[in-house]
Each structure stands twice: as C-alpha cells, then as structure tokens.
Amino acid sequence: MAFDLDMIKKVYDNYGIRLEAARKVVNKPLTLTEKILYAHLWQGKASEAHERGVTYVDFAPDRVAMQDATAQMALLQFMQAGRPTVAVPSTVHCDHLIQARVGADEDLATANTQNKEVYDFLASVSNKYGIGFWKPGAGIIHQVVLENYAFPGGMMIGTDSHTPNAGGLGMIAIGVGGADACDVMAGLAWELKFPKLIGVKLTGKLSGWASAKDVILKVAGILTVKGGTGHIVEYFGEGAQSLSATGKGTICNMGAEIGATTSVFGYDDKIATYLKGTDREQIANLADAVKEHLTGDDEVYANPALYFDQVIEIDLSTLEPHVNGPFTPDMAWPLSQFATAVRENGWPQTLEVGLIGSCTNSSYEDITRAASIAKQAVDKHLVAKAEFTITPGSELVRYTVERDGYLKTFESMGGVVLANACGPCIGQWARHSTDPTRKNSIITSFNRNFKSRNDGNPNTHAFVASPEVVTALTIAGDLGFNPMTDTLTNSEGVQVKLDEPQGLEMPLKGFAVEDAGYQAPAEDGTKVSVIVDPKSARLQLLDPFKAWEGTDITGLKLLIKAKGKCTTDHISMAGPWLKFRGHLDNISNNMLIGATNFFNEKADNVKNQLNGEYGAVPSTARAYKAEGIGSIVVGDENYGEGSSREHAAMEPRHLAVRAILVKSFARIHETNLKKQGMLALTFVDANDYDRILENDIIDITGLNDFAPGKPLTIVLHHADANSESFPVNHTYNEQQIEWFKAGGALNIIRMNQANS
C-alpha cells in the first residue's frame, strides 16, 4: 500500500473539530478552499481571521512530493537539517532527467546509464530518511501522485509548479521550492499568504470534440498568465460534477499557467469512482463519511459572488475546443477562429510535430480519446503528415493501454511511444530536425509553450490543445485544418471526415501493472549511507549562505536589466542543464542566460562594469563576486513565472546577487528568493524601472529598520556623478525578515535543530 491510510484517517478525524473552531472565527458559510485551509492550520490555530491576499498563515501539509530535478537540491538542503527521518510522508519521482530521443526502452536505458550517479543518490537518501522512491520509468510525478497519494480534503506541497494536478481529487496541492519542502520534511510549519478566491461555475456537459482541457484553455484566455496570482481557483456546479476525475486533474494542472496558487474541485461520485478504480476504496469510504466537509457550503454555491473575489461562469454545453499559443499559454483561440489567426499572424501553417501525453493529459481517458482519432486515420486510409509522439503518464497507464491495444493503434498511425517521463514537455527532447533554427510549428497536449521550452529553438511556434485535437491536426499536418468541419484527402484520393472522439474514463477490465516502479524506504535508515563524490560534476554538498552583514547594502553593480517576459526558464534553463540540478556551482553557469538585456536587446550579453566589455551574465556575475562586489538584477512584470525551480533563486544567491528588483513577482519565485536570504523588491512606481541606467552603482538603504510594510530605498549613482533615489516595496513579514538576516531559512532550521 503506497498511501498512508492512518494519516488520512487522522486528517478526517480532525476536520469537524477544526472547522467548528474556524466557523466561530469567520462566522460565515465556507468555500471548499477555506475548509481545507482551515482544517490544515498549523496546530489547528484559528485564533484570528485571515485577510485574503494580505495575511501570512502557517499551515501543516499532509505530505510532500518531489521530482528528481528539484529533489536533488531539496534533499541536499534537508541533509543539513539534522533530522533522522522526514516528519511527513514524502516521495521522490524520477521523471525529469529522461531525454526523449528514439523511443521508450532505449531512452530509459540511456537515462539509467547517464544519470546513475543522481539516481543512486536519490534512492539512497530516500532510503535513509524514510522517503518513498519512484524509479525512472515509473511515471510523471503528478500522474503517479493522482494514482496513489492524492485524497479529497488533503493538503500537499510539491517541488514542481504543476503539483496542483492533485486538485482533481479534491486536494489543495501547491507547487513550492525545495526550501519549503525542506521545512515541512523537517517538521516545521509551511507559510503561505492567505489566498484570494476565484470561483469557476461550470454548467452543462461536454460533448463532441470539447474536453476538460478546453475548460482551462478558455480560463487561461480569460485570466491571462498572471490573473490567478495570489488566488486559489475553486470549480463547482453541475458541470464540474460531470467531469471525470482525471479531467479535473487536467484543469487543475494548468492552473499554474494562470499564476494560481492552486486549483481544486469538490469531492463527488467521479472522484469516488477513480479512487475505487485505483485500489483506494478505503479512502473513498472515509471520504464518504465526511462528505459535507469536502465540498463548499450550499449557501456559497447558491450565491458565489458573495463568497469569491471573482466569479467566472462557463457553459460546457457550448464550450468550443481551443488551441492556445504560440509562445504563451494564455493566447486562447476557439478552434473555429484558429485557422484565421494562423494566417493573419503569419505563423507557420505546416505542422511538423504533434505530441500528446505529459502530466497534463496522459490519463486512460485522454489516451483512449486520442486513439479513437488515430484508429480512424488507419481505417480511413489517412497518412499522418506530421511526426507523432505519445508520452504515457505512468507505468500503470502505459501497461494498461498497451494491454487494451491502444499503443498498437498509435504505432499503426506512425506514432512513437516515449518513456513514462516529462520528456519534450520540459525541453528533454532531442528533436529530429534538419535545421534546428528555422521557423516551424508544433502542437502538444502539454501545459506550457514558452519560447524555446520544448526544443530549445526560439523559432518554434508551440501550440497547446487537447490530445484528440492534437492527434487530428497531426494527421492533417496543417494548422488550418478544423476537424469539426473540414475533410481530408486519403491515400485513395477520397475526401473523408473525422468522427467525434470517443473514450473511456476508466478501463473496463480495470488497471493493471507488473511493476509500478515503487521502492519503499528502509525501516531503519541509520545504517544507510549517502555518498556524494567531492569530484562529482553533478552533485555538490551545500555550504550555508552567509548571514546579512547588519548594514545597508551599497556599491552593487547592475548585473542585468531584463526586458519583458522573464520566466524561470529564462533565469535557469532546463533541457541540457537538468543534469546539473544537484550541483549549484555548475548549474549557475546558466543563470539568466535566456533573459533579454534592456540596453542592447540581446540575451546573455551584459556589460561588465569592471572592464567595460560585454559578456555572458554568469561570467560577469562571477567577475563581480571574485572582487567581493555584489550585484542586483532588475526585471519586468510577473518576474519568475513558470516552473517552481528554486535554482532560479539559488543561482543568483550563489553568484553574489543581493537583490531582485522588479515590477511584480510570480508567487513561487518570490518565496524562493526569500527562502534563500535574498531581497525580493518591487517598484512603488513602475516607471522607476526606466530610471535605472546601464552603468549605475546601486545602494539599498533602510535595512537597519527592515520591517513588515515599511518600504526600503534604492539609491542610483549614475556614471555622470548624479544620484537619485526612490522607494521600493516588499512583502516580507517578521519571520521572512529573520530569514534574510540569517542568510536563508535553512540556516534558521539548522540552528533550531541544533538547539533542540
């Protein structure tokens, strides 16, 4: 049994008591989100009301999940905490380091060889500290969590931005950095600014080509990539109850693309069916006994505008399939308008590759619906015009769909089945291309389509759609094709039309698997050794960051003034850099190499004020660090959106960047910076961004009186000997200020553990 039934019983036993205490404080009907949050308050404390979007609150998550790329740094940090075992159930999932090249078997074998050192480290450190270990090939973290660990009304944090996938089973699941995971595994409270709430009321029922994916593609178009920032999205209504559990997971997964803290659905019959179908009937029975706590109060859903900060209503009966992109997941196009948009914007209309699967859309239902389209291609003598790849989400799904003949259907269409891993979705894709720099188009059922993300080519126009729409467009090889209305010419010269997709939510013969890929930890980890070779290029034990010197920070060089979108992919790229996720110094060589320099419109090309020459961002930062000089990074709106990777915060800290000053932050990245003892600052007046010049020397003053809600001051010393200053805001509370003073949250954990 992979899940912890005793832990779940304890959570449910406490629900009624904790919610009764919370109701006495807030004195109003509660949303589902509020119920789960109140039930997970640290030590059950509900002594004060929590102002949405303002008050920081301590929570006690039920479990932690980590993927292999981020787990390395999280566990290297945890090893410094001094604990013999983790305080809450935790797991590691090896899904990010497997590169898609040829096919599943060969790619997995290559990964096991190339990443042996890292896998051995993760397996041994998991074995020592009581952490469940999912081996390479077991599947993508979010699908494996959905199949094994997610449960209604629970709270989980995970070191991946798409952790909210578990919201499909009614769980508050939030993506965090490794330092947050380290805190929780060390038995400490987890802190979150009490979120605002967006309610999405779903009416009607999906039909035809429309799918759960189209719900979130439409929501992304409404809210944009930052419209959900600081909010939890709660889905409700008869339409929500009509969606499969895995369809709900798809919607929650892509909530990360609107900046939402997480997304969640209430417990219903569809979730109960999925729990029972994945050998968790005991959990469904426990949930049934506390069902009233696992959905919002009736008064809330009857008058949602009174209880949510924003309400969106979508009629599933009239929802049209969508295609979103390129370059951003919130550029939403109804399928009937997409062909026109392609032509009018001059995007490459010829489709070169279609890719389905990933953590977002790799359920049994997704595979069967896509396979129903692929089977038509074979039966109607259509030859796919574009390349086609299939990425199963887990070994459980892969084994089951192979047993039921669906993988053979894809292969008959010309598809290539890749390993149960992230692969092309995160840039782990050795794409076959005669010219890797030309303008081209691909379409995926993934969640993100930032420039260069999938194949490293900034000229690749990546679009996002449901697996069935991706499959249809792959057959056509043409982004102008609308499968709802258009016909295709088959190999016999006959015009044929694709029928609507058909699929099954659950396998009729049940799920099956020979080896799911799980390794339980040792009962006594004290006898287990974790060895890191000091000469390793991939793993490096951490040294604590230095504490604040106790004075204002002066004489900082401007490292880069980033222009426009600057995601964590721009700050710390994935792809080939994933192999250095356990080696802070080596991976720091990718710091901000994707960011555009405001002053010359170039990436990875900034002025070194010591010699006046232009060069790479990391080497320039290292030059300043070697001279004992700190630096500062300036950025634009929603800085640090995207993946939760804390390397994007640790690398600047390692290379002596003292502060990040931007117009606005993405939530996870701002927290990651705070955890590492960095200053995360925002302009009071966004126009002050324009006052910062390339040769500026910058001071940060007011730190001796650093306090919550009190602005600091930026002083610019220009090359012409003139100076000017302006205030900057921050969101640090008293605890976070202590992190800054100590040089990072981990330093406080270590000190507390040593004194306990």
N, C-alpha and C positions, 0 to 999 in steps of 0.2 A: 504494500500500500504506500504510494508516494505521498499522499496528502496526510496531514496531521489531524485526525478526527477529534482527538481530545482538545486540541487548540480551538477548533471550530465550535465544539460544544461550549467551551468556556466563553467564547465571544458571544454566542447566542444567549447563554445564561445571564450575561451582564447587560444585554440590550435593554430589557424592560426597566431595570433599575436606573441605568444611566439616562435613558430618555425621559423617565419621570423626573429626574433631577433637572435635566435641561429644560423641560417644559415649564417648570416652576420659575426658571430664569427668564426665558424668552416669552412665555405666555402667549403663544400663537400656534396655529397649525404649522406643521413642519413638512418641508420637501423631503424627498428621499435623501438627497445630498446632505441636508442638515442632520438627518437621523444618523447617517453613517458617521459623519464627522463628530457629532456629539457623543456617539457611542464609543468613539476612539480617542476621546480627550485623554491626555496624559494623566494617569492615576485617577481618571474619572472626574476630574475637577470641572464643575460647571458653575463656578462662583461668580462669573461676570459675563455679561452679554458680549458677543464678539461682533464688532462692527465690520461689515463686509468690506473687503478691499483695503482695510486700514490696520486692523489689529493682528499682530502675530500671535499664533496659538501653538501650543505644544501638543503633539499627537503621539499615540502609541500604535504604530503599524503592526499588523499580524505577521507579516513575512517580508522577505527581501528576495529579489530575483536579479541576477547579474548575467549579462552576456560576456563572452570571452574577451572581447576587445577592451571593454571597460572594467571587467572583473580584475584584470591584472593589476591595475593601479589601485582599485578599491581594496583588494586583498593585501597588496604591499603596504597600504596605509593601515589596514586592520592589524597586520602583524606587529605594528608599533604600539598598539593599544594595550597590550599586556594581558589580554583575556585568554583563558584556556579553550573557550568554545564560544560560538555565537549565541546571542541572547534570544533570538527569534529564529524560526525555521527559515533557512536560506538555501538558495540553489545557484549553481553556475551552469550556463548553457553555451556550448561551443558551436556557434553558428556564423560568426563574422569573418573568420580567418580562412574560410574555404573559398578559393577562387574558382569561378566558372570558366572553364577553358574548352573542354571536349565533351564531357558527359559525367554523370553521377559517379560511377565506380572509379574511373581514372582520376577525376578531380579530388575525390575523397582520399584516395591513396596518396596522391601528391601532397595534399594538405597534411596528412598524418606524418609524412616524412619531413616536410619543410617546417612544420610547426611543433615538432615533437617536444622540443625544449619547453615551449609555452604550455602545451597540453599537459606535460608531466608536472610542471609547476602547479597548474590549476588543479589537477587531480590530487596532488599530494597536499596542497594547502587546504583543499576542501576536506580531504580525508582527516587531516589533523584537527580542524576546527569545527567539525560537525556539520559540514555543508554538503547537501546533495549535489552530485556531479552528473551532468548530462553530456555524454561523449560526443565527439564530432560525428555528424551524420544522424544524430537523434532528432534534430529539427531546429526550427527557429524558435527562439525563446518565447515569443508571445503566443504562438500556436501551442507549444508544449505547456505553457502556463494555463492556457484556456482548457486544455485537455486534462490537466492533472491538479492544478492548485487553486485556480480562481473559484471563489464561492460567494454567493449573494450576501451583501452586507459587510463583507470584509474590507480591510484596508491593506494595500501592498505598496511598497515603493520598489522601483526597479531602475537599474543603471542604463536605461535606454529610453529615448523620448517617446517610443510607441508602447510603453508599458500600459497606457490606458486601454489597450486592446481588451484587457480583462473586465472592463466595464460592461462588455457584452453579457457577462454573467452576473451583473448587479454589484460589482466590486468597485470601490474607489481605489484606483490603481494609478500611481503618479510617477512620472519619469523624473529622476534626480541624478545628481552627480555622485561619484564614488565616495566622496567625503560624507554625504548624507547617509549613504548606505553603511558606511563605516560606523557612524554614530549609532544607528539603530542596531546593528550587529553587536555593538559594544554595550548595548543596554540603556542607551540614553534616549531622551525624547527627540522626536523629529519636529522641526519647526516649519510652519507654513503661514503665510499671511492669509487670514480667513477670506476665502474667495467670494467673489460676487457670483450670481447665479443667472444662467441663461436657460430658459425653458424652451424646448422644441416640441410642439404638439404635432403629432402625426395622426392624420385621419385617413380613412380609406384603406386600400390594399393594393400592393404592387401587382402588375400584370405585364405580360408581353416581354419586351426587351428591358424593361426597367428592373433595377435590382437595388439592394441595400447600398451598394457603392454609390449609386446616383443620389441617394439622400445626402451623404456627406459631401459629394462633389457640388451639389446645389448649395448646401450650407456654407461651404468654403467660398463660393461665389458671393454669398450674402455678407459674410462676416470678414472676409479677407484674411490674410495670414496673421494679422495681429488683433482681429476683432474679438477673439476669445481670450486674450491675455488677461490674467487675473481672475478668470471665471471658470466655474465648472458648468458643463453643459448637461442638462438632465432631459432625457427624452421620455415622453409619456403619450398616452392616448391610445385609442383602439388600433391605430396604425402601428404603434410601437409593439403592441402585443401580437400583431400578426407576423412580425419579422422573426426569422429563425435566430437562435442564439448566436450562431456564427456570423449571421448578417449583422446583428447588433454589434458584434466584436469588430467587424469591418468599419462600421460607423465610428465607434469609439477610438479605434486605432488612428484614424485620420483626423481626429480632433486635435492631434498635435500640430496639424497643418494650419489650424486657425489660431494657434497660440494658446489653446485652452489648457488649464491646469490638468483637467481630465474630463471624461465624459462618462455617463452612466445610464443604464436602463434599470427599471424596477423588476423584481422577481415576478415571473409569470410561468404559464404552462410550457412555453417554448424552452425556457431555461431549465425547468424541471426535466423535460424530455431529454435535453442534451446531457444533463448531469447523470441521468439514469443510463443513457447510451454510452457514456464513457466510464462506466463502473463506479459511479458515485451516488448510487441510490440512497445511501445512508445520509449524505449531505442534503439531498432533496427532501428526505423525510424530516431532518432537523429544520430545514428552511420552512417547510410547510407549517411547522409548529409555531413559528414566529413570523408568519407571512405578513401580518399587519405592520411589522417594523421594517419590512424590506421593500416598501413602496411608499410614495408620498401620501399624505393625508388627503381624503376625498375633497375637503374644502380647498386645498391647494390646486388640484387639477380642475375643479369647477370654476375657479376664479384665478387663473395663473398670473394675471397681470398684477395682482395684489401681493404675490409672494416671490416673483422672479424679477430681477433687474431688467431683463429684456425677454420678450416672448416672440418666437417665430412659429408660424404655422405652415405645414406642408401637407398637401393632399396627395397621398401616394397613388391614388387612382388616376390622377392626371400628370404625375411626375414623368418627365421625359428622360431617356438616357442622356448622360452628359459625357463630354470629353473636356478635360481641363488641361491648360497649358498654352504655349510652351514656357519653360523656364521658371514657372511659379505655379503651385498647385491651386491657387485661388482664381485663376483666369478661367471662368466656367462658361462652357458653350453647350447649350442644348444640341443634341445630335442633328436636329433639323436645320440648325444655323451654322454648324461646324464647317461644312464644305465651303460655304461662302466666306467664312472667316479665314480659312486657309488660303483661298485665292486672293482675297483683298489684302492680306498681310504679307503675301509673298513667301509664305512658309513652304518648304519643300513638300510637294504633294505626294510624291512617290514614297511609299512606306518601305523601309528597308528591313526592320525587325519588329516583331511583336513578341512580348514577353509576359507570361502570366505566372501567378503564384505570389510569393513573398509572404511576409507576416500579415499583410492586409487582406489578401484574397487567396487563400490556399486551403480552404475547408473542403470537406466532401461535397457540399452543395456547390461551391464555386467550380470545382473540377468537373462535376457531372454536367453542369450547365454549359461550360465551355466545350466539353467533349460532345455534347449534343450538336453543337455547331460544327465541330471538326468531323463528326461522323457524316453530316450532310455533305461536306466537301468531298469525302471519299465516295459516298453513294451517288452524288450528283455529278461526279467526274470533274470536279473543280480542282485545279492545281494551285496550291498556295503560291502567291507571287513574292512573299517576303519570308525571311527566316522566322522560325518559331521556336521558342524555348518554354519549358514548363518547370517551375520550381515548387516541388511539394513542400508543405509547411512543416511536416513532421514525418517520422518513420511510420507512425500509426496511420496517418492519412495515406502515405505513399504505398505501404503494404496493402492497405485495404482497396485503394483504387486500382492497383495492379491486379489484385485478386479478381476484381469485378470487371476487368478488361478495358478500363478507360485509358491507361497509359499506352496500350497497344493501339487504341484509336488515334491518339495523338501522333504516335510514331508512323501510323499509316498515312497521316496527313503531311508527314515530313518533319514533325516536331522532335526536338532533342530534350530529353529529360535530364535536368541538372540535379545536383546534390541537394539534400534537405538542408538548405542554408540560405543566408541572405543574398550572396552572390551579386548579380547585376544591380540589385536594388540599392546597394551601398557602394557601388564602384568596384566590387570584386568581380570584374568581368574582363577577361582577355578577349575583347571583341575582335571578330574576324573582319578586317576591313582593308581594302587595297589602298585607301587614302584616309588615314585617321583624322585629317584636319578639314575635310570638305563639309559643306552644309548638307545635312541629311535629317530625316525624321524617323523616330521610333515611337512605339506606343506600348505602354505597360499597364498592368493592373496594380502597380506599386503605389506608394503614398507620396513620394517626393520626386520632383523633376527639376531641381535646381540645375543651373548651367554647369556642365562638366561632371555632374554627380555620377551618372551611370557608367560612362565610358571614358571620362577624362577629356572629352572633346567639347570645347565651348561652342562649337558649331552644330552640335547635335540638338535638334529640337525634340524634346521628350514630352509626350502627352500621356495623360492618365485617364483610364476608363475602367469599366468592369471587365472581368475575364472574358465574358461572352462577346462584348463589343470588340475587345482587342482581338479575339480569335477571328471574328468576321472581317475586320479590317485587314488582318494579316493575310487572309485568303485573297482579298481583293488587291492587296499591295498598293492601295490608293486611299489617301485620307479624304478624298472627295466622295467616297462610297458611303451611302446610308443604307444599312441592311434592313431597315424598316420599310423602305420604299423602292430601292433600286434592285436591278438584276445584274447578274454576271454571266459572261460567256464561258461555257465549259469547254473541255478538250474536244468535244464533238461539234462545237460551233453553236450550241443551243443556249438560249437565254434561260437562266434559272434563277429562282429567288430563294433566299434562305428563310426557313421557317423560324418561328419564335423559339428561343432556347427553352429546354426542359431540363429539370434537375431534381435531385432528391436531397432533402435536408439531412437525412441520416441514412446510412447503408441498410438495406433491407435485411441483410444477413448479419448485421452488427459489425463493429470494428474488430479488426484482428491485427496481430503483430507477432513476430517471432522474438525479436529483441528490440525493445523500445529505446535502449541505449542509456539506461539509468544505472548509476553506481552509488550505493549507499555509503556514507562515511563510516569510519572505524568507530566502534563503541568507546574505545579508549585512545584518544588522539595523542596522548602524552608520549607514546612510543614512536610516533610518526615524525620523520624528519623532512623539513622543507629546505632544499638546497638550491641556492642561486649562485651560479658561477660568476665570480667577480670580473671575469674577462668576457662575459656574455655581451653580445651586441643587442640582445632583445629583452633582457631582464636586468634590472638595476635596483638594488635596495635603496630606500629613500633616506636622505638626510633631512632633518627638520629645517623648515624655513626660519630665518632669523626673526626675532621679535622686533616690533616697532622701536625706533631709537629714542622715542619720547619727545621729539621736536617736530616743528613744521618740516615738510619735505621740500627742499629747494634745489635749484640747479638742474632740474630734469630736462633732458633733451626730448624734442618731439620725434618720436620714432616714425609714426605714420599718421596722417590724417586720412582715414578711409572714407571713400566716397560711395554712397549708395548702399545697396544690399551687402551686408557682411554677416553671413551665417557662420555657424561653427564649422561648416565645410571650408569656408574661406580662411578661418582662423587656424584650423587644424585639420587638414585634408585627410580623407580615409584612403581607399584604394591601396596603393603600394605602401603607404605609411602605416597601415594597420599592424605590420609586423613589429613596429617599434612601440606599441602601446604600453609595454611593460618597462620601457627604458626612457626615462624622462629626458635625459640629455640628448639622445639620438633623435627622438621624435620632435624635439624643439627645433630641429632644422627645417620643419615645415611651418613654423609659426607665421601666420598672416601672409603666406606666400600667394594666397588667392585674392587678397584684398586689393582694391584699386586705389592707388595713391592720388589724392585730390589734385596734387600740384603738377603731375605730368600724365595723368590718365593711364598709367601703367601698373601692372601687377608685379609684385615682388621687386620693386625698384624705388628705393628711397635714398634721400640724401644723408650721408654721414657727415655730421657737423664737425667732426674732428679733422677730416681731411678734405671736405668739400666734394668728395666723389660719390657717385651713385652706385648702389649695390643692393644685394638681397636683404630683405628685412631681418632674417635671423642673424646673419653675419654682422649687420650693423648694430643690432642689439648686443651681440657678443662683444663687439668692439667697445661699446659704452661700458658694459659690465666689467671688462678687463681693466678699465681705467677707474673703476669704482664709481661710475656715474649711472644714475637711474634714468629711466625714460618714461614717457607717457604715450598712450595710444588714444587718438580722438576718432570717434565714429559717428554714424548717422542714426537713422531711426531703426528700432527693433533689432539693435545690435545683438548678435549671438543667437538668432533664431535657428531652429533646426534641431539637430541631434543633441543629446544631453551630454556629450563627451566633455568631461571635466579637464581633459588635456588642453582644451582651448583656454582654460583659466590657469592651469598649472604651468604651461609653457611660458607665458609672459612673466609669471612669478619667478620662474627659474632663471629667466634671462634678464632679470632686474628691472622689468617694467613695474612701476609702483602704482599706477592708476590707469583706469579706463574711463574716459570722459565722452559721453555720447548724448544724443538727443533722447533716446529711450532704449531700454533693455528688453530682451526676451527674458521671461521669468527664470528658467532653469539656469541660464548663463549668469545672470546677476547673482543668484545664490551661490553658484560655483565660485565666482570671484570672491565673494565674502568669505566662503569657507577657507580659501587659500591665503587669507590675510591681505587681499588686495583692496584698493579703494575703487568702488564702483560708483561713479558720479554722473549726474545728468545736468544739462544746461537748464538754468531757470528760464532763460530766454534762448530759444533755439537759434536765433540769429547770431548769438555769440560764437557759434561754430565758425562763422565767416571771419571772425577777428583773429583766428589763430593762423600764424604765418609759418612758412617752412623752416625758417632759421630761429624760431623762438626758443628761448630758455624759459622754463615754466616752474613756478612755485605753487605749492598748495599750502595755504595758511588756515589757521583756526583749529588745528588738530589738538592743541593743548586743551581746548574746550569742546572737543568732539562729543556731541550729544544727540540723541534722537530728535529729529525735526529741526535741527539747527544747521543752516547752510554753512558750507565751507567757502573759501575764496580762492579763485585762480588768479595768479599774477603772471602776466605775459611780459617778458623782457624781449623787445624786438631788436633786430640787428642794427637799427638806426639809433639805438640807445634810449628810445622812448619806451615807457612802460604803461600798461593799463591793466585793470582788474575787473572781475565780475564774479557774482555769487554762483555757486553750483549746489544743487540739491543732492540728497542721498536718502536711502530708506533704511539705514541701519537702526536697529533697536539696541538696547543696552547690552544684550548678550552678544550680538554681532560686533559691536564695538570692542568687546573683550576679545573676540576672535582676531580682530585687526591688531590690537595691542600685543597679543601673544604671538603673533606671526602666523596664525592659522588656527582653525578649530581643532585640528588634530593635536596640536601642542597642548591645548587645554584638556583634551581627553587623556593624553598621556600623563599629564600632571595629576589629574583626578584619580586615575587608576593607580598611580604610584603612591598616592596618599591614602588610598582606601584599604 
